[in-house]
Amino acid sequence: MTSQVSGSLLAEPVVPRFSNRRKSVFAEAYDPENDADDDEGATAVFPKSDEQRARLIESVKNVLLFRSLEKEQMNQVLDAMFERRVLPGENIIRQGDDGDNFYVIESGVYKVIVNDNHVHTYTNSGIFGELALLYNMPRAATIQADSEGLLWAMDRQTFRRILLKSAFKKRKMYETLLDSVPMLKTLQSYERMNLADALVTKRFNTSDRIIKQGDVADGMYFIEEGTVVIKMDQDGSEIEISKLGKGAYFGELALVTHRPRAASVYAASDDVKVAFLEVEAFERLLGPCMDLMKRNIDDYETQLIKIFGSKNNITDTR
């Protein structure tokens, strides 16, 4: 789970670590695999007005750490966060202390201080405090308010239970999905884990268009649940090419050929659930599969020739 977590921590600046840092006395290791689902009922809930919840939603909308959360999990996060107002000169966290809370900034200016050196400034946005909670380490820096401000905080136990457990469940779910994709058999186990960490769930209902013919390719898709139909525009009308179900994938050939989408893809059933891999991650993680995907182009062209009787203008059928 390390790669998923580390990829989500871009909002916190890299700061020097201590050579003589003491070990946290109470930050016990959290094992998401052994955390029973029944324990989730103990998650803290802080009631909020509609106005507070709206402000909180606005504050967290760009937090990468929350990107992979399902709707229910995101609601748990919103419920568990509480408001904290700060004054100029107030230290929110101190270097070397044990981690207690994770913070999202709604407003205010905050200095990051390491060994008495000012190394970074947050202004009205950002997150801090997550590293000590994730890795059972004392605080790596002091965060000091440089103005009045408002923070949203989440306690250490809730933070780790919701975020680490959701990341763990996501990886296990996607590893099972990816194990069923023949193309990915060429990947090493750790490569499939990195791929699982990079996937993002998207949902569609019947007739929703997932890919539009002619668009620039932004990524590829693995089908978790439901059925999709692939259609090509031929002389002003769309012709169905094929249907795909759970465990299939689409959208990869436009990434291989660097051409626009040559077909549209629609949800053919309600609650279609796909795992989306954006183009940057595709290029970084699926290099070992590239030759196989290129060989698949011939198979798709053969299929189109049977349908259209010609090979003219055949590009990406997926």
VOPADREN-31128 format. One line per field, with one value per residue: residue number from 1; residue in one letter; x, y, z of N, C-alpha, C in turn. Coordinates in steps of 0.05 Angstrom, whole numbers, m for minus. Layout:
pos: (NUM; ...)
code: (A; ...)
n.xx: (X; ...)
n.yy: (Y; ...)
n.zz: (Z; ...)
ca.xx: (X; ...)
ca.yy: (Y; ...)
ca.zz: (Z; ...)
c.xx: (X; ...)
c.yy: (Y; ...)
c.zz: (Z; ...)
//
This chain:
pos: (1; 2; 3; 4; 5; 6; 7; 8; 9; 10; 11; 12; 13; 14; 15; 16; 17; 18; 19; 20; 21; 22; 23; 24; 25; 26; 27; 28; 29; 30; 31; 32; 33; 34; 35; 36; 37; 38; 39; 40; 41; 42; 43; 44; 45; 46; 47; 48; 49; 50; 51; 52; 53; 54; 55; 56; 57; 58; 59; 60; 61; 62; 63; 64; 65; 66; 67; 68; 69; 70; 71; 72; 73; 74; 75; 76; 77; 78; 79; 80; 81; 82; 83; 84; 85; 86; 87; 88; 89; 90; 91; 92; 93; 94; 95; 96; 97; 98; 99; 100; 101; 102; 103; 104; 105; 106; 107; 108; 109; 110; 111; 112; 113; 114; 115; 116; 117; 118; 119; 120; 121; 122; 123; 124; 125; 126; 127; 128; 129; 130; 131; 132; 133; 134; 135; 136; 137; 138; 139; 140; 141; 142; 143; 144; 145; 146; 147; 148; 149; 150; 151; 152; 153; 154; 155; 156; 157; 158; 159; 160; 161; 162; 163; 164; 165; 166; 167; 168; 169; 170; 171; 172; 173; 174; 175; 176; 177; 178; 179; 180; 181; 182; 183; 184; 185; 186; 187; 188; 189; 190; 191; 192; 193; 194; 195; 196; 197; 198; 199; 200; 201; 202; 203; 204; 205; 206; 207; 208; 209; 210; 211; 212; 213; 214; 215; 216; 217; 218; 219; 220; 221; 222; 223; 224; 225; 226; 227; 228; 229; 230; 231; 232; 233; 234; 235; 236; 237; 238; 239; 240; 241; 242; 243; 244; 245; 246; 247; 248; 249; 250; 251; 252; 253; 254; 255; 256; 257; 258; 259; 260; 261; 262; 263; 264; 265; 266; 267; 268; 269; 270; 271; 272; 273; 274; 275; 276; 277; 278; 279; 280; 281; 282; 283; 284; 285; 286; 287; 288; 289; 290; 291; 292; 293; 294; 295; 296; 297; 298; 299; 300; 301; 302; 303; 304; 305; 306; 307; 308; 309; 310; 311; 312; 313; 314; 315; 316; 317; 318)
code: (M; T; S; Q; V; S; G; S; L; L; A; E; P; V; V; P; R; F; S; N; R; R; K; S; V; F; A; E; A; Y; D; P; E; N; D; A; D; D; D; E; G; A; T; A; V; F; P; K; S; D; E; Q; R; A; R; L; I; E; S; V; K; N; V; L; L; F; R; S; L; E; K; E; Q; M; N; Q; V; L; D; A; M; F; E; R; R; V; L; P; G; E; N; I; I; R; Q; G; D; D; G; D; N; F; Y; V; I; E; S; G; V; Y; K; V; I; V; N; D; N; H; V; H; T; Y; T; N; S; G; I; F; G; E; L; A; L; L; Y; N; M; P; R; A; A; T; I; Q; A; D; S; E; G; L; L; W; A; M; D; R; Q; T; F; R; R; I; L; L; K; S; A; F; K; K; R; K; M; Y; E; T; L; L; D; S; V; P; M; L; K; T; L; Q; S; Y; E; R; M; N; L; A; D; A; L; V; T; K; R; F; N; T; S; D; R; I; I; K; Q; G; D; V; A; D; G; M; Y; F; I; E; E; G; T; V; V; I; K; M; D; Q; D; G; S; E; I; E; I; S; K; L; G; K; G; A; Y; F; G; E; L; A; L; V; T; H; R; P; R; A; A; S; V; Y; A; A; S; D; D; V; K; V; A; F; L; E; V; E; A; F; E; R; L; L; G; P; C; M; D; L; M; K; R; N; I; D; D; Y; E; T; Q; L; I; K; I; F; G; S; K; N; N; I; T; D; T; R)
n.xx: (16; 43; 59; 11; m4; 41; 39; m3; 12; 27; 14; 40; 101; 167; 208; 268; 290; 298; 360; 365; 316; 264; 226; 156; 113; 61; 40; 15; 22; m22; m63; m98; m120; m134; m172; m234; m296; m339; m319; m321; m365; m350; m329; m317; m367; m382; m431; m456; m474; m512; m486; m433; m419; m420; m377; m336; m336; m320; m269; m242; m244; m202; m165; m117; m109; m159; m179; m189; m232; m296; m365; m393; m351; m328; m367; m363; m314; m325; m363; m331; m295; m274; m283; m231; m210; m157; m105; m59; 9; 0; 19; 3; 18; 76; 145; 172; 134; 84; 38; m28; m74; m99; m99; m138; m134; m177; m177; m128; m58; 0; 61; 113; 160; 224; 271; 279; 281; 247; 212; 171; 107; 38; m20; m84; m100; m88; m59; m38; 1; m8; 33; 58; 16; 6; 54; 70; 105; 141; 123; 147; 156; 144; 82; 59; 12; 6; m30; m98; m141; m177; m185; m197; m202; m183; m184; m129; m139; m188; m174; m134; m163; m205; m179; m132; m154; m192; m158; m130; m171; m186; m140; m138; m186; m178; m132; m152; m186; m149; m118; m150; m145; m120; m79; m48; m18; 35; 58; 97; 85; 90; 86; 33; 9; 24; m4; m57; m60; m62; m110; m176; m242; m301; m369; m426; m490; m543; m537; m504; m449; m384; m335; m320; m323; m270; m249; m192; m149; m153; m143; m148; m195; m219; m267; m307; m358; m420; m440; m413; m422; m392; m388; m384; m382; m410; m420; m455; m487; m488; m456; m459; m403; m382; m395; m375; m358; m352; m286; m263; m229; m220; m203; m149; m120; m119; m84; m38; m30; m30; m72; m135; m196; m229; m277; m339; m359; m409; m448; m482; m516; m548; m513; m458; m392; m328; m256; m212; m153; m109; m76; m21; m6; m15; 26; 70; 64; 48; 85; 111; 69; 62; 78; 44; m5; 1; 3; m49; m76; m79; m117; m163; m169; m180; m230; m260; m257; m289; m338; m344; m322; m276; m211; m201; m184; m184; m171; m164; m204; m225)
n.yy: (m24; 22; 51; 74; 107; 142; 167; 200; 243; 293; 344; 356; 386; 363; 349; 354; 295; 270; 250; 229; 217; 203; 144; 139; 135; 117; 106; 57; 2; m2; m50; m60; m106; m139; m110; m111; m106; m93; m57; m8; 21; 52; 99; 169; 221; 285; 331; 377; 441; 458; 498; 494; 442; 450; 485; 453; 412; 441; 454; 404; 384; 381; 348; 301; 256; 237; 218; 166; 148; 118; 140; 131; 125; 175; 206; 189; 210; 266; 269; 257; 298; 357; 426; 475; 534; 581; 624; 679; 662; 615; 548; 494; 440; 409; 399; 335; 318; 268; 244; 270; 292; 301; 352; 396; 454; 509; 564; 618; 631; 592; 573; 527; 498; 474; 449; 501; 530; 564; 532; 527; 553; 552; 577; 590; 541; 469; 411; 381; 343; 289; 251; 234; 205; 165; 135; 123; 158; 210; 281; 314; 367; 434; 467; 531; 581; 638; 676; 693; 636; 579; 512; 444; 385; 317; 261; 218; 161; 154; 175; 139; 91; 99; 118; 86; 35; 37; 44; m4; m42; m26; m38; m94; m109; m90; m119; m170; m164; m149; m194; m227; m210; m229; m203; m178; m216; m217; m181; m169; m187; m142; m102; m106; m92; m38; m19; m30; 7; 54; 58; 85; 86; 90; 104; 86; 93; 59; 72; 116; 152; 130; 133; 176; 175; 201; 234; 256; 208; 194; 156; 86; 32; m16; m66; m72; m85; m100; m86; m63; m30; m26; 21; 43; 101; 101; 126; 164; 138; 98; 37; m25; m56; m92; m125; m119; m149; m160; m160; m151; m103; m37; 18; 20; 17; 66; 93; 64; 72; 126; 156; 190; 171; 119; 97; 96; 84; 56; 51; m9; m29; m19; 13; 7; m7; 15; 11; 62; 80; 130; 165; 179; 145; 97; 97; 95; 48; 4; m12; m64; m92; m72; m92; m136; m111; m82; m124; m140; m105; m124; m164; m135; m106; m146; m162; m116; m114; m157; m137; m87; m97; m74; m45; 7; 68; 46; 49; 57; 11; 8)
n.zz: (0; 3; m44; m62; m21; m16; m65; m57; m26; m43; m28; 18; 38; 24; 77; 117; 152; 220; 250; 300; 320; 366; 379; 369; 425; 428; 379; 353; 307; 252; 226; 170; 149; 191; 217; 239; 205; 237; 274; 251; 266; 309; 291; 296; 298; 280; 286; 236; 209; 150; 124; 145; 127; 72; 66; 84; 45; 1; 17; 18; m34; m71; m48; m56; m27; m14; m61; m80; m51; m40; m47; 2; 38; 33; 56; 108; 121; 119; 159; 203; 210; 244; 263; 272; 298; 291; 318; 303; 308; 336; 349; 312; 304; 332; 319; 328; 365; 382; 332; 328; 302; 234; 185; 145; 107; 109; 110; 119; 135; 140; 169; 155; 194; 204; 246; 266; 219; 169; 120; 84; 62; 72; 41; 50; 31; 26; 58; 120; 168; 158; 150; 198; 220; 183; 181; 233; 258; 294; 292; 235; 228; 251; 250; 243; 255; 216; 212; 229; 223; 194; 205; 185; 220; 233; 276; 294; 297; 269; 219; 202; 201; 164; 117; 109; 111; 70; 26; 29; 20; m32; m61; m55; m80; m133; m146; m150; m194; m234; m237; m267; m319; m379; m409; m371; m347; m358; m325; m266; m197; m162; m198; m215; m167; m162; m206; m190; m149; m177; m203; m213; m192; m232; m247; m287; m319; m357; m427; m419; m445; m447; m474; m527; m597; m636; m597; m559; m531; m462; m426; m404; m392; m345; m337; m281; m263; m297; m366; m429; m492; m556; m607; m675; m717; m778; m840; m819; m782; m722; m714; m682; m654; m616; m553; m485; m422; m351; m328; m377; m419; m445; m491; m494; m542; m569; m538; m548; m603; m607; m630; m644; m610; m644; m639; m603; m536; m496; m436; m426; m389; m326; m272; m287; m272; m274; m275; m280; m315; m320; m374; m364; m322; m348; m387; m354; m324; m356; m393; m400; m423; m473; m524; m530; m532; m579; m616; m613; m645; m698; m692; m680; m727; m764; m746; m757; m813; m826; m812; m840; m889; m908; m898; m894; m861; m810; m744; m677; m648; m599)
ca.xx: (0; 61; 59; m13; m3; 61; 30; m24; 21; 41; 8; 58; 128; 188; 224; 290; 283; 317; 377; 363; 288; 254; 203; 130; 107; 34; 30; 17; 18; m50; m65; m125; m130; m144; m191; m261; m316; m356; m306; m326; m386; m338; m319; m328; m384; m386; m453; m449; m496; m510; m465; m407; m414; m414; m350; m317; m335; m304; m241; m229; m250; m178; m146; m110; m111; m187; m187; m199; m254; m323; m383; m399; m327; m324; m386; m351; m293; m338; m375; m311; m278; m285; m273; m213; m201; m130; m97; m32; 30; m7; 30; m18; 33; 104; 165; 180; 111; 68; 16; m55; m94; m93; m112; m143; m136; m198; m167; m105; m30; 14; 89; 125; 186; 239; 296; 279; 283; 222; 217; 148; 84; 11; m37; m112; m106; m68; m63; m13; m2; m15; 56; 61; m6; 9; 78; 76; 129; 135; 119; 172; 159; 125; 64; 52; m6; 17; m53; m122; m148; m196; m176; m214; m185; m193; m166; m111; m151; m207; m159; m121; m182; m220; m162; m115; m171; m203; m136; m125; m194; m185; m119; m145; m207; m167; m113; m168; m195; m127; m109; m167; m140; m97; m58; m31; m3; 63; 68; 105; 65; 92; 76; 4; 2; 26; m26; m81; m60; m66; m137; m197; m269; m321; m395; m443; m516; m550; m535; m483; m426; m359; m315; m332; m307; m258; m236; m164; m149; m144; m137; m162; m215; m223; m295; m311; m386; m438; m434; m411; m424; m374; m401; m369; m398; m406; m439; m476; m502; m470; m458; m448; m380; m381; m402; m355; m368; m334; m259; m253; m217; m222; m191; m120; m106; m115; m60; m15; m26; m30; m92; m160; m215; m242; m303; m352; m366; m433; m457; m504; m532; m547; m492; m433; m370; m302; m232; m200; m125; m103; m55; 5; m1; m14; 52; 89; 60; 41; 106; 115; 47; 58; 81; 20; m27; 5; m5; m79; m87; m86; m142; m186; m172; m193; m258; m273; m259; m312; m362; m346; m312; m254; m192; m197; m188; m186; m151; m169; m232; m232)
ca.yy: (0; 45; 68; 90; 128; 162; 182; 219; 261; 314; 369; 362; 390; 344; 362; 336; 277; 272; 226; 219; 220; 183; 129; 146; 116; 106; 103; 29; m5; m7; m71; m59; m133; m150; m91; m122; m86; m84; m35; 18; 36; 69; 123; 193; 237; 313; 344; 402; 455; 456; 517; 483; 420; 461; 496; 430; 399; 458; 452; 378; 374; 376; 333; 277; 234; 227; 214; 139; 141; 115; 160; 125; 131; 204; 217; 183; 230; 291; 267; 254; 322; 378; 453; 486; 561; 586; 652; 684; 653; 589; 524; 473; 416; 415; 380; 316; 308; 246; 254; 267; 299; 308; 378; 408; 483; 524; 592; 625; 628; 574; 568; 501; 504; 450; 456; 530; 542; 567; 518; 527; 568; 546; 600; 586; 514; 449; 392; 375; 325; 262; 232; 222; 186; 142; 120; 120; 174; 237; 303; 321; 396; 451; 483; 554; 599; 665; 694; 678; 617; 558; 485; 421; 365; 289; 248; 198; 134; 155; 180; 115; 70; 105; 121; 63; 11; 39; 39; m33; m55; m19; m53; m122; m112; m87; m141; m193; m157; m149; m222; m240; m199; m244; m185; m169; m238; m212; m163; m180; m182; m115; m84; m106; m77; m10; m14; m29; 32; 77; 57; 102; 76; 108; 90; 96; 80; 51; 92; 136; 149; 129; 143; 188; 173; 226; 248; 249; 187; 204; 133; 61; 23; m44; m68; m86; m95; m91; m91; m39; m35; m10; 28; 61; 117; 93; 140; 180; 122; 82; 8; m39; m73; m114; m120; m128; m152; m160; m171; m141; m76; m22; 44; 18; 19; 94; 101; 51; 83; 155; 167; 196; 148; 112; 85; 104; 62; 63; 32; m25; m38; 0; 11; m3; 2; 11; 21; 79; 85; 154; 160; 181; 120; 76; 97; 89; 22; m18; m17; m92; m104; m57; m109; m152; m93; m76; m148; m142; m87; m140; m179; m116; m99; m168; m161; m94; m121; m175; m120; m66; m106; m57; m38; 36; 86; 31; 58; 44; 2; 5)
ca.zz: (0; 5; m67; m64; 0; m22; m88; m49; m6; m57; m16; 41; 28; 33; 97; 127; 174; 242; 253; 327; 327; 384; 369; 381; 447; 428; 352; 347; 279; 245; 206; 160; 143; 216; 229; 233; 195; 259; 288; 237; 280; 329; 279; 308; 281; 290; 271; 222; 195; 121; 115; 152; 110; 45; 67; 86; 19; m16; 26; 13; m61; m86; m32; m70; m8; m14; m88; m85; m33; m50; m36; 30; 53; 34; 76; 134; 125; 124; 186; 224; 212; 262; 258; 291; 291; 302; 320; 295; 327; 348; 337; 309; 311; 339; 310; 348; 380; 370; 315; 339; 282; 207; 181; 118; 110; 96; 107; 136; 126; 158; 164; 161; 206; 210; 260; 268; 193; 154; 95; 66; 71; 61; 40; 45; 21; 31; 80; 134; 191; 151; 149; 225; 225; 165; 185; 261; 263; 306; 273; 221; 226; 266; 234; 259; 242; 212; 212; 238; 203; 201; 197; 190; 232; 237; 295; 284; 294; 247; 195; 193; 196; 139; 93; 104; 106; 43; 7; 30; 6; m60; m73; m56; m100; m159; m152; m159; m221; m253; m240; m286; m345; m390; m418; m349; m336; m363; m304; m241; m176; m152; m220; m213; m143; m169; m224; m174; m133; m195; m214; m201; m199; m244; m250; m309; m323; m385; m448; m414; m462; m432; m492; m551; m621; m644; m575; m552; m510; m436; m409; m411; m373; m338; m328; m256; m263; m318; m394; m446; m520; m572; m632; m693; m735; m806; m857; m804; m762; m706; m718; m659; m661; m597; m525; m466; m395; m328; m332; m402; m418; m471; m492; m493; m568; m576; m524; m561; m630; m605; m648; m630; m607; m669; m633; m579; m517; m480; m416; m436; m367; m303; m252; m298; m255; m288; m263; m300; m313; m336; m394; m352; m308; m369; m400; m334; m312; m374; m413; m406; m438; m497; m547; m532; m541; m608; m632; m613; m666; m721; m687; m682; m755; m777; m738; m772; m841; m828; m809; m860; m915; m917; m877; m896; m838; m785; m724; m652; m646; m571)
c.xx: (17; 59; 35; m13; 16; 53; 9; m14; 35; 36; 27; 86; 147; 205; 245; 280; 305; 334; 374; 335; 279; 230; 178; 123; 79; 24; 33; 11; m12; m50; m93; m137; m143; m164; m219; m279; m334; m345; m312; m348; m376; m328; m333; m346; m388; m408; m445; m474; m492; m488; m437; m400; m406; m385; m329; m314; m318; m274; m227; m231; m225; m157; m141; m113; m139; m196; m200; m222; m280; m341; m388; m375; m322; m343; m376; m330; m305; m350; m355; m294; m291; m270; m253; m204; m175; m124; m68; m12; 24; 7; 9; m5; 62; 122; 172; 157; 99; 45; m11; m76; m82; m110; m115; m148; m160; m189; m143; m79; m15; 43; 97; 153; 199; 266; 300; 282; 255; 226; 194; 125; 58; m5; m65; m119; m83; m76; m36; m20; m7; 8; 60; 40; m3; 32; 87; 102; 122; 133; 146; 176; 139; 108; 53; 34; 7; m5; m76; m130; m168; m186; m198; m196; m199; m173; m151; m124; m171; m194; m147; m141; m196; m201; m145; m132; m183; m182; m130; m146; m193; m164; m127; m167; m195; m146; m129; m178; m172; m116; m126; m163; m116; m74; m38; m16; 27; 75; 77; 84; 66; 83; 46; m6; 3; 3; m52; m83; m67; m94; m157; m224; m287; m346; m411; m469; m522; m550; m516; m460; m400; m336; m330; m313; m296; m243; m207; m165; m138; m137; m150; m178; m215; m251; m296; m338; m401; m427; m432; m413; m406; m387; m383; m389; m391; m428; m462; m491; m482; m477; m445; m426; m379; m391; m380; m367; m346; m308; m247; m242; m221; m208; m161; m106; m102; m90; m35; m9; m24; m48; m117; m177; m229; m269; m313; m359; m388; m438; m482; m522; m530; m523; m467; m410; m344; m280; m216; m170; m117; m78; m27; 13; 1; 15; 74; 88; 57; 61; 110; 93; 44; 59; 56; m3; m24; m3; m35; m91; m96; m112; m166; m191; m186; m223; m273; m276; m283; m338; m365; m336; m288; m236; m188; m202; m192; m163; m156; m199; m241; m236)
c.yy: (25; 63; 85; 113; 150; 179; 203; 241; 286; 341; 376; 364; 369; 359; 343; 320; 279; 246; 214; 220; 197; 168; 137; 125; 104; 101; 74; 24; m11; m27; m71; m86; m146; m132; m100; m100; m76; m60; m8; 34; 55; 95; 148; 208; 264; 326; 371; 415; 451; 474; 507; 460; 429; 472; 474; 416; 415; 456; 426; 369; 368; 361; 306; 252; 221; 218; 186; 130; 138; 136; 156; 132; 161; 217; 212; 203; 257; 291; 269; 279; 343; 404; 462; 514; 567; 616; 655; 675; 626; 566; 502; 445; 425; 392; 362; 305; 284; 258; 249; 271; 304; 333; 384; 438; 494; 552; 597; 620; 612; 570; 540; 506; 478; 458; 486; 544; 542; 555; 519; 544; 558; 571; 592; 559; 496; 431; 388; 356; 296; 242; 219; 201; 161; 124; 116; 135; 200; 258; 311; 351; 409; 466; 506; 573; 627; 686; 679; 659; 596; 532; 465; 398; 338; 275; 225; 171; 133; 158; 154; 93; 75; 104; 97; 38; 13; 34; 9; m48; m50; m36; m82; m127; m110; m109; m165; m188; m160; m177; m237; m230; m212; m226; m179; m192; m234; m194; m179; m172; m153; m95; m83; m91; m47; m1; m11; m3; 56; 79; 74; 91; 97; 91; 103; 80; 75; 75; 115; 131; 151; 140; 154; 186; 200; 241; 239; 229; 198; 180; 108; 52; m7; m47; m85; m99; m84; m97; m64; m48; m16; m5; 46; 75; 110; 106; 152; 164; 104; 52; m6; m58; m97; m105; m132; m130; m152; m174; m162; m113; m63; 5; 44; 24; 47; 104; 89; 65; 113; 168; 173; 170; 144; 99; 98; 80; 72; 42; 18; m36; m17; m7; m3; 10; m5; 22; 36; 83; 108; 149; 161; 155; 97; 74; 89; 60; m2; m22; m46; m105; m91; m74; m126; m135; m86; m99; m150; m125; m104; m155; m160; m108; m121; m168; m139; m100; m139; m158; m101; m74; m90; m51; m8; 50; 71; 41; 43; 36; 0; 32)
c.zz: (0; m19; m70; m45; m8; m45; m81; m32; m19; m44; 7; 31; 39; 53; 107; 151; 196; 243; 280; 338; 345; 371; 383; 402; 445; 400; 343; 318; 275; 222; 194; 154; 167; 230; 221; 224; 217; 274; 276; 251; 301; 318; 290; 288; 294; 274; 260; 210; 165; 111; 121; 132; 81; 45; 68; 59; 0; m9; 18; m16; m77; m70; m45; m52; m7; m41; m93; m68; m48; m37; m6; 47; 55; 54; 104; 141; 133; 152; 208; 228; 230; 257; 280; 282; 305; 301; 311; 317; 340; 334; 336; 314; 316; 330; 333; 364; 366; 354; 328; 318; 255; 201; 151; 123; 95; 91; 125; 123; 148; 150; 171; 170; 214; 222; 260; 241; 179; 126; 75; 79; 57; 62; 31; 32; 27; 54; 95; 158; 184; 154; 176; 230; 208; 173; 214; 269; 278; 285; 262; 220; 245; 246; 251; 243; 240; 210; 226; 216; 213; 188; 201; 198; 234; 256; 282; 278; 271; 220; 184; 186; 169; 115; 88; 98; 78; 22; 6; 14; m24; m74; m76; m78; m128; m166; m162; m188; m241; m257; m261; m315; m358; m398; m396; m336; m339; m341; m280; m220; m166; m173; m220; m189; m149; m188; m209; m159; m151; m206; m198; m210; m211; m249; m272; m309; m352; m404; m443; m433; m446; m448; m517; m575; m630; m622; m572; m529; m484; m417; m419; m388; m370; m327; m303; m255; m287; m346; m409; m475; m536; m599; m648; m711; m763; m823; m842; m784; m748; m710; m694; m668; m642; m570; m507; m438; m375; m335; m359; m399; m445; m468; m494; m520; m577; m562; m537; m588; m630; m626; m633; m628; m634; m664; m607; m562; m499; m459; m427; m414; m345; m285; m264; m281; m269; m271; m284; m294; m331; m353; m383; m338; m327; m380; m380; m325; m331; m396; m420; m422; m466; m522; m552; m542; m570; m625; m633; m635; m690; m717; m690; m711; m770; m771; m753; m801; m845; m828; m833; m888; m925; m893; m876; m870; m812; m767; m698; m650; m618; m558)
//
